[in-house]
Amino acid sequence: MASCKHTVSDKNHFDIPVWHRYTMTIEEAAGYYHIGEGKLRMLIDQNPHEDFYVMNGNRVLIKRAKFERYLDQATAV
């Protein structure tokens, strides 16, 4: 029988595009929205009760659709 080992190049084949993900890391969000990582962290610190992020341990994950709604309502970032 053939071996079913996945190589590193196979990993990229199974990745979900950022625009289809429910959450993304600070680094991914910074690249996707063209907002600096520091600015994103500052938005999270200044808005602790907003619903556009979730903490996974000490890692911040941005909820893509809810963050887009937040940005739509914001007059300045």
MMTF fields as JSON, N, C-alpha, C and O atoms, coordinates in Angstrom:
{
  "mmtfVersion": "1.0.0",
  "mmtfProducer": "UNKNOWN",
  "numBonds": 307,
  "numAtoms": 308,
  "numGroups": 77,
  "numChains": 1,
  "numModels": 1,
  "chainsPerModel": [1],
  "groupsPerChain": [77],
  "chainIdList": ["A"],
  "bondAtomList": [4, 2, 8, 6, 12, 10, 16, 14, 20, 18, 24, 22, 28, 26, 32, 30, 36, 34, 40, 38, 44, 42, 48, 46, 52, 50, 56, 54, 60, 58, 64, 62, 68, 66, 72, 70, 76, 74, 80, 78, 84, 82, 88, 86, 92, 90, 96, 94, 100, 98, 104, 102, 108, 106, 112, 110, 116, 114, 120, 118, 124, 122, 128, 126, 132, 130, 136, 134, 140, 138, 144, 142, 148, 146, 152, 150, 156, 154, 160, 158, 164, 162, 168, 166, 172, 170, 176, 174, 180, 178, 184, 182, 188, 186, 192, 190, 196, 194, 200, 198, 204, 202, 208, 206, 212, 210, 216, 214, 220, 218, 224, 222, 228, 226, 232, 230, 236, 234, 240, 238, 244, 242, 248, 246, 252, 250, 256, 254, 260, 258, 264, 262, 268, 266, 272, 270, 276, 274, 280, 278, 284, 282, 288, 286, 292, 290, 296, 294, 300, 298, 304, 302],
  "bondOrderList": [1, 1, 1, 1, 1, 1, 1, 1, 1, 1, 1, 1, 1, 1, 1, 1, 1, 1, 1, 1, 1, 1, 1, 1, 1, 1, 1, 1, 1, 1, 1, 1, 1, 1, 1, 1, 1, 1, 1, 1, 1, 1, 1, 1, 1, 1, 1, 1, 1, 1, 1, 1, 1, 1, 1, 1, 1, 1, 1, 1, 1, 1, 1, 1, 1, 1, 1, 1, 1, 1, 1, 1, 1, 1, 1, 1],
  "groupList": [{"groupName": "MET", "atomNameList": ["N", "CA", "C", "O"], "elementList": ["N", "C", "C", "O"], "formalChargeList": [0, 0, 0, 0], "bondAtomList": [1, 0, 2, 1, 3, 2], "bondOrderList": [1, 1, 2], "singleLetterCode": "M", "chemCompType": "L-PEPTIDE LINKING"}, {"groupName": "ALA", "atomNameList": ["N", "CA", "C", "O"], "elementList": ["N", "C", "C", "O"], "formalChargeList": [0, 0, 0, 0], "bondAtomList": [1, 0, 2, 1, 3, 2], "bondOrderList": [1, 1, 2], "singleLetterCode": "A", "chemCompType": "L-PEPTIDE LINKING"}, {"groupName": "SER", "atomNameList": ["N", "CA", "C", "O"], "elementList": ["N", "C", "C", "O"], "formalChargeList": [0, 0, 0, 0], "bondAtomList": [1, 0, 2, 1, 3, 2], "bondOrderList": [1, 1, 2], "singleLetterCode": "S", "chemCompType": "L-PEPTIDE LINKING"}, {"groupName": "CYS", "atomNameList": ["N", "CA", "C", "O"], "elementList": ["N", "C", "C", "O"], "formalChargeList": [0, 0, 0, 0], "bondAtomList": [1, 0, 2, 1, 3, 2], "bondOrderList": [1, 1, 2], "singleLetterCode": "C", "chemCompType": "L-PEPTIDE LINKING"}, {"groupName": "LYS", "atomNameList": ["N", "CA", "C", "O"], "elementList": ["N", "C", "C", "O"], "formalChargeList": [0, 0, 0, 0], "bondAtomList": [1, 0, 2, 1, 3, 2], "bondOrderList": [1, 1, 2], "singleLetterCode": "K", "chemCompType": "L-PEPTIDE LINKING"}, {"groupName": "HIS", "atomNameList": ["N", "CA", "C", "O"], "elementList": ["N", "C", "C", "O"], "formalChargeList": [0, 0, 0, 0], "bondAtomList": [1, 0, 2, 1, 3, 2], "bondOrderList": [1, 1, 2], "singleLetterCode": "H", "chemCompType": "L-PEPTIDE LINKING"}, {"groupName": "THR", "atomNameList": ["N", "CA", "C", "O"], "elementList": ["N", "C", "C", "O"], "formalChargeList": [0, 0, 0, 0], "bondAtomList": [1, 0, 2, 1, 3, 2], "bondOrderList": [1, 1, 2], "singleLetterCode": "T", "chemCompType": "L-PEPTIDE LINKING"}, {"groupName": "VAL", "atomNameList": ["N", "CA", "C", "O"], "elementList": ["N", "C", "C", "O"], "formalChargeList": [0, 0, 0, 0], "bondAtomList": [1, 0, 2, 1, 3, 2], "bondOrderList": [1, 1, 2], "singleLetterCode": "V", "chemCompType": "L-PEPTIDE LINKING"}, {"groupName": "ASP", "atomNameList": ["N", "CA", "C", "O"], "elementList": ["N", "C", "C", "O"], "formalChargeList": [0, 0, 0, 0], "bondAtomList": [1, 0, 2, 1, 3, 2], "bondOrderList": [1, 1, 2], "singleLetterCode": "D", "chemCompType": "L-PEPTIDE LINKING"}, {"groupName": "ASN", "atomNameList": ["N", "CA", "C", "O"], "elementList": ["N", "C", "C", "O"], "formalChargeList": [0, 0, 0, 0], "bondAtomList": [1, 0, 2, 1, 3, 2], "bondOrderList": [1, 1, 2], "singleLetterCode": "N", "chemCompType": "L-PEPTIDE LINKING"}, {"groupName": "PHE", "atomNameList": ["N", "CA", "C", "O"], "elementList": ["N", "C", "C", "O"], "formalChargeList": [0, 0, 0, 0], "bondAtomList": [1, 0, 2, 1, 3, 2], "bondOrderList": [1, 1, 2], "singleLetterCode": "F", "chemCompType": "L-PEPTIDE LINKING"}, {"groupName": "ILE", "atomNameList": ["N", "CA", "C", "O"], "elementList": ["N", "C", "C", "O"], "formalChargeList": [0, 0, 0, 0], "bondAtomList": [1, 0, 2, 1, 3, 2], "bondOrderList": [1, 1, 2], "singleLetterCode": "I", "chemCompType": "L-PEPTIDE LINKING"}, {"groupName": "PRO", "atomNameList": ["N", "CA", "C", "O"], "elementList": ["N", "C", "C", "O"], "formalChargeList": [0, 0, 0, 0], "bondAtomList": [1, 0, 2, 1, 3, 2], "bondOrderList": [1, 1, 2], "singleLetterCode": "P", "chemCompType": "L-PEPTIDE LINKING"}, {"groupName": "TRP", "atomNameList": ["N", "CA", "C", "O"], "elementList": ["N", "C", "C", "O"], "formalChargeList": [0, 0, 0, 0], "bondAtomList": [1, 0, 2, 1, 3, 2], "bondOrderList": [1, 1, 2], "singleLetterCode": "W", "chemCompType": "L-PEPTIDE LINKING"}, {"groupName": "ARG", "atomNameList": ["N", "CA", "C", "O"], "elementList": ["N", "C", "C", "O"], "formalChargeList": [0, 0, 0, 0], "bondAtomList": [1, 0, 2, 1, 3, 2], "bondOrderList": [1, 1, 2], "singleLetterCode": "R", "chemCompType": "L-PEPTIDE LINKING"}, {"groupName": "TYR", "atomNameList": ["N", "CA", "C", "O"], "elementList": ["N", "C", "C", "O"], "formalChargeList": [0, 0, 0, 0], "bondAtomList": [1, 0, 2, 1, 3, 2], "bondOrderList": [1, 1, 2], "singleLetterCode": "Y", "chemCompType": "L-PEPTIDE LINKING"}, {"groupName": "GLU", "atomNameList": ["N", "CA", "C", "O"], "elementList": ["N", "C", "C", "O"], "formalChargeList": [0, 0, 0, 0], "bondAtomList": [1, 0, 2, 1, 3, 2], "bondOrderList": [1, 1, 2], "singleLetterCode": "E", "chemCompType": "L-PEPTIDE LINKING"}, {"groupName": "GLY", "atomNameList": ["N", "CA", "C", "O"], "elementList": ["N", "C", "C", "O"], "formalChargeList": [0, 0, 0, 0], "bondAtomList": [1, 0, 2, 1, 3, 2], "bondOrderList": [1, 1, 2], "singleLetterCode": "G", "chemCompType": "PEPTIDE LINKING"}, {"groupName": "LEU", "atomNameList": ["N", "CA", "C", "O"], "elementList": ["N", "C", "C", "O"], "formalChargeList": [0, 0, 0, 0], "bondAtomList": [1, 0, 2, 1, 3, 2], "bondOrderList": [1, 1, 2], "singleLetterCode": "L", "chemCompType": "L-PEPTIDE LINKING"}, {"groupName": "GLN", "atomNameList": ["N", "CA", "C", "O"], "elementList": ["N", "C", "C", "O"], "formalChargeList": [0, 0, 0, 0], "bondAtomList": [1, 0, 2, 1, 3, 2], "bondOrderList": [1, 1, 2], "singleLetterCode": "Q", "chemCompType": "L-PEPTIDE LINKING"}],
  "groupTypeList": [0, 1, 2, 3, 4, 5, 6, 7, 2, 8, 4, 9, 5, 10, 8, 11, 12, 7, 13, 5, 14, 15, 6, 0, 6, 11, 16, 16, 1, 1, 17, 15, 15, 5, 11, 17, 16, 17, 4, 18, 14, 0, 18, 11, 8, 19, 9, 12, 5, 16, 8, 10, 15, 7, 0, 9, 17, 9, 14, 7, 18, 11, 4, 14, 1, 4, 10, 16, 14, 15, 18, 8, 19, 1, 6, 1, 7],
  "groupIdList": [1, 2, 3, 4, 5, 6, 7, 8, 9, 10, 11, 12, 13, 14, 15, 16, 17, 18, 19, 20, 21, 22, 23, 24, 25, 26, 27, 28, 29, 30, 31, 32, 33, 34, 35, 36, 37, 38, 39, 40, 41, 42, 43, 44, 45, 46, 47, 48, 49, 50, 51, 52, 53, 54, 55, 56, 57, 58, 59, 60, 61, 62, 63, 64, 65, 66, 67, 68, 69, 70, 71, 72, 73, 74, 75, 76, 77],
  "secStructList": [7, 7, 7, 7, 7, 7, 7, 2, 2, 2, 2, 2, 2, 2, 7, 7, 7, 4, 4, 4, 7, 1, 3, 3, 3, 2, 2, 2, 2, 2, 2, 2, 2, 6, 7, 7, 2, 2, 2, 2, 2, 2, 2, 2, 2, 2, 7, 6, 6, 7, 1, 1, 3, 3, 3, 3, 6, 6, 3, 3, 3, 3, 3, 2, 2, 2, 2, 2, 2, 2, 2, 2, 2, 7, 1, 7, 7],
  "xCoordList": [0.832, 0.0, 0.87, 1.99, 0.354, 1.086, 1.024, 0.046, 2.076, 2.138, 1.289, 1.25, 0.622, -0.251, 0.371, -0.339, 1.679, 2.345, 2.096, 2.114, 1.866, 1.691, 3.004, 3.658, 3.379, 4.595, 4.259, 3.087, 5.272, 5.06, 4.297, 3.45, 4.565, 3.855, 2.377, 1.554, 2.011, 0.613, -0.158, -1.369, 0.521, -0.132, -0.805, -1.93, -0.144, -0.706, -1.938, -2.802, -2.019, -3.165, -4.442, -5.524, -4.334, -5.497, -5.8, -6.798, -4.98, -5.219, -6.477, -6.76, -7.212, -8.402, -7.98, -7.232, -8.425, -8.057, -8.522, -9.54, -7.784, -8.062, -9.478, -10.146, -9.955, -11.276, -12.413, -13.575, -12.098, -13.108, -13.014, -13.878, -12.006, -11.812, -12.725, -13.081, -13.098, -13.877, -12.968, -13.34, -11.781, -10.822, -9.488, -9.184, -8.691, -7.333, -6.443, -6.91, -5.168, -4.212, -3.984, -4.394, -3.328, -2.99, -2.162, -2.398, -1.202, -0.327, -1.118, -0.914, -2.022, -2.847, -3.775, -3.935, -4.388, -5.302, -4.568, -5.104, -3.35, -2.565, -2.325, -2.456, -1.984, -1.767, -3.053, -3.066, -4.124, -5.404, -6.046, -6.562, -6.015, -6.67, -5.729, -6.179, -4.448, -3.446, -3.437, -3.335, -3.547, -3.456, -2.283, -2.141, -1.454, -0.284, -0.647, -1.707, 0.245, 0.026, -0.115, -0.955, 0.699, 0.623, -0.72, -1.283, -1.237, -2.54, -3.655, -4.579, -3.577, -4.582, -4.549, -5.594, -3.356, -3.237, -3.773, -4.396, -3.536, -4.032, -5.567, -6.201, -6.168, -7.625, -8.221, -9.261, -7.569, -8.038, -7.9, -8.806, -6.77, -6.56, -7.551, -8.027, -7.868, -8.767, -10.242, -11.09, -10.555, -11.939, -12.086, -12.377, -11.886, -11.874, -13.223, -13.265, -14.322, -15.647, -16.239, -17.392, -15.48, -15.966, -15.986, -15.299, -16.775, -16.978, -16.204, -16.477, -15.237, -14.535, -13.263, -12.535, -12.99, -11.822, -12.12, -13.065, -11.302, -11.407, -9.988, -9.057, -9.839, -8.534, -8.473, -9.381, -7.432, -7.158, -5.876, -4.779, -6.02, -4.847, -4.345, -5.079, -3.108, -2.57, -2.538, -1.994, -3.108, -3.141, -4.473, -5.538, -4.394, -5.586, -5.961, -5.116, -7.232, -7.749, -8.84, -9.772, -8.719, -9.672, -10.806, -10.559, -12.051, -13.222, -13.444, -13.845, -13.181, -13.126, -14.399, -14.322, -15.552, -16.789, -17.161, -17.601, -16.987, -17.333, -16.353, -16.743, -15.084, -14.123, -14.427, -14.25, -14.878, -15.262, -16.442, -16.477, -17.421, -18.542, -18.056, -18.537, -17.104, -16.525, -15.852, -16.038, -15.076, -14.402, -15.401, -15.176, -16.494, -17.52, -18.131, -18.489, -18.25, -18.861, -17.849, -18.236, -16.57, -15.536, -15.346, -15.378, -15.147, -14.876, -13.373, -12.948, -12.584, -11.123, -10.526, -11.083, -9.383, -8.693, -7.323, -6.545],
  "yCoordList": [-1.19, 0.0, 1.244, 1.238, 2.282, 3.548, 4.237, 4.115, 4.952, 5.69, 6.959, 7.593, 7.323, 8.515, 9.651, 10.402, 9.791, 10.866, 12.186, 12.259, 13.215, 14.555, 15.303, 15.277, 15.961, 16.759, 18.198, 18.564, 19.004, 20.413, 21.102, 21.951, 20.769, 21.405, 21.023, 21.804, 19.83, 19.432, 20.279, 20.452, 20.809, 21.621, 22.827, 23.163, 23.487, 24.663, 24.322, 25.173, 23.111, 22.679, 22.673, 22.928, 22.388, 22.284, 23.58, 23.641, 24.608, 25.874, 26.545, 26.514, 27.147, 27.895, 29.328, 29.901, 29.929, 31.324, 32.239, 31.977, 33.299, 34.21, 34.761, 34.9, 35.078, 35.678, 34.696, 35.1, 33.396, 32.402, 31.981, 31.246, 32.416, 32.003, 32.773, 33.921, 32.132, 32.807, 33.7, 34.826, 33.211, 34.003, 34.041, 33.186, 35.063, 35.164, 35.759, 36.471, 35.464, 35.982, 37.47, 38.012, 38.114, 39.535, 39.742, 40.694, 38.865, 38.994, 38.864, 39.636, 37.884, 37.7, 38.892, 39.37, 39.374, 40.509, 41.767, 42.555, 41.96, 43.135, 43.131, 44.171, 42.0, 41.902, 42.017, 42.635, 41.442, 41.436, 42.82, 43.245, 43.526, 44.832, 46.006, 47.151, 45.754, 46.803, 47.762, 48.979, 47.171, 47.909, 47.291, 46.069, 48.106, 47.597, 46.72, 46.882, 45.79, 44.901, 45.695, 45.373, 46.726, 47.56, 48.259, 48.344, 48.758, 49.426, 48.444, 48.792, 47.216, 46.206, 45.868, 45.752, 45.711, 45.425, 46.594, 46.382, 47.826, 48.997, 49.039, 49.366, 48.713, 48.663, 47.656, 47.913, 46.525, 45.495, 45.976, 45.779, 46.606, 47.119, 48.225, 48.292, 49.088, 50.212, 49.81, 50.561, 48.652, 48.186, 46.793, 45.835, 46.67, 45.332, 44.617, 43.393, 45.347, 44.715, 44.537, 44.125, 44.834, 44.625, 43.126, 42.334, 42.769, 41.358, 40.93, 39.857, 41.734, 41.402, 40.583, 40.334, 40.163, 39.312, 38.3, 38.455, 37.269, 36.235, 35.879, 35.893, 35.562, 35.15, 33.625, 32.964, 33.084, 31.656, 31.492, 31.489, 31.356, 31.4, 32.825, 33.735, 33.029, 34.394, 34.905, 35.977, 34.156, 34.544, 35.215, 34.711, 36.349, 37.082, 36.613, 36.546, 36.292, 35.936, 36.926, 37.147, 37.521, 38.501, 37.759, 36.919, 38.066, 37.511, 38.365, 39.525, 37.782, 38.522, 39.317, 40.528, 38.678, 39.366, 40.451, 41.534, 40.167, 41.149, 42.321, 43.457, 42.053, 43.145, 44.018, 45.235, 43.412, 44.197, 45.106, 46.253, 44.603, 45.45, 46.581, 47.709, 46.288, 47.324, 48.391, 49.583, 47.981, 48.935, 49.763, 50.951, 49.148, 49.874, 50.998, 52.044, 50.79, 51.786, 52.815, 53.9, 52.494, 53.393, 54.573, 54.419, 55.758, 56.925, 57.12, 57.768, 56.563, 56.629, 55.435, 54.939, 54.983, 53.858, 54.342, 53.576],
  "zCoordList": [0.0, 0.0, 0.0, 0.511, -0.565, -0.622, 0.732, 1.47, 1.033, 2.282, 2.176, 1.121, 3.247, 3.266, 4.048, 4.717, 3.977, 4.706, 3.989, 2.76, 4.778, 4.237, 4.352, 5.395, 3.291, 3.317, 3.66, 3.752, 3.847, 4.177, 3.063, 3.343, 1.811, 0.696, 0.685, 0.208, 1.204, 1.276, 2.281, 2.139, 3.29, 4.312, 3.687, 4.058, 2.747, 2.109, 1.276, 1.066, 0.814, 0.021, 0.86, 0.331, 2.155, 3.024, 3.775, 4.493, 3.633, 4.317, 3.776, 2.578, 4.688, 4.315, 4.03, 4.822, 2.934, 2.657, 3.781, 4.422, 4.016, 5.127, 5.03, 6.055, 3.836, 3.689, 3.958, 3.983, 4.162, 4.527, 5.983, 6.461, 6.691, 8.079, 9.018, 8.754, 10.112, 11.144, 11.973, 12.302, 12.313, 13.081, 12.358, 11.526, 12.698, 12.171, 13.243, 14.131, 13.153, 14.119, 13.868, 12.842, 14.818, 14.672, 13.403, 12.659, 13.155, 12.0, 10.7, 9.764, 10.648, 9.45, 9.245, 8.123, 10.33, 10.238, 9.792, 9.013, 10.278, 9.887, 8.38, 7.734, 7.824, 6.386, 5.596, 4.531, 6.087, 5.383, 5.355, 4.321, 6.487, 6.59, 6.359, 6.338, 6.186, 6.016, 7.212, 7.061, 8.396, 9.651, 10.404, 10.424, 11.015, 11.721, 12.913, 13.518, 13.243, 14.382, 15.676, 16.516, 15.835, 17.03, 17.148, 18.239, 16.035, 16.017, 16.365, 17.1, 15.842, 16.17, 17.658, 18.297, 18.2, 19.639, 20.462, 21.502, 20.006, 20.704, 20.658, 21.661, 19.509, 19.406, 20.384, 20.991, 20.533, 21.457, 22.896, 23.706, 23.219, 24.576, 24.921, 26.054, 23.966, 24.21, 24.187, 24.67, 23.641, 23.532, 24.141, 23.425, 25.458, 26.06, 26.026, 26.151, 25.861, 25.883, 24.491, 24.365, 23.453, 22.081, 21.779, 22.424, 20.803, 20.463, 19.226, 18.688, 18.747, 17.508, 17.705, 16.745, 18.935, 19.168, 20.26, 21.034, 20.307, 21.323, 21.757, 20.951, 23.03, 23.551, 23.549, 24.052, 22.997, 23.032, 23.836, 23.278, 25.148, 26.024, 26.051, 26.436, 25.65, 25.57, 24.127, 23.863, 23.209, 21.791, 21.471, 21.827, 20.8, 20.371, 18.976, 18.084, 18.794, 17.476, 17.115, 17.888, 15.937, 15.442, 14.741, 13.876, 15.113, 14.426, 13.176, 13.266, 12.036, 10.777, 10.485, 10.278, 10.464, 10.091, 11.101, 10.714, 12.387, 13.416, 13.403, 13.672, 13.094, 12.997, 11.782, 11.834, 10.705, 9.523, 9.845, 9.398, 10.623, 11.043, 11.94, 11.832, 12.826, 13.696, 12.842, 13.086, 11.847, 10.976, 10.169, 9.94, 9.738, 8.979, 9.81, 9.269, 11.114, 11.996, 12.489, 12.924, 12.429, 12.95, 12.006, 10.785, 12.589, 11.769, 11.568, 10.611, 12.462, 12.345, 13.071, 14.051, 12.572, 13.218, 13.636, 14.204]
}
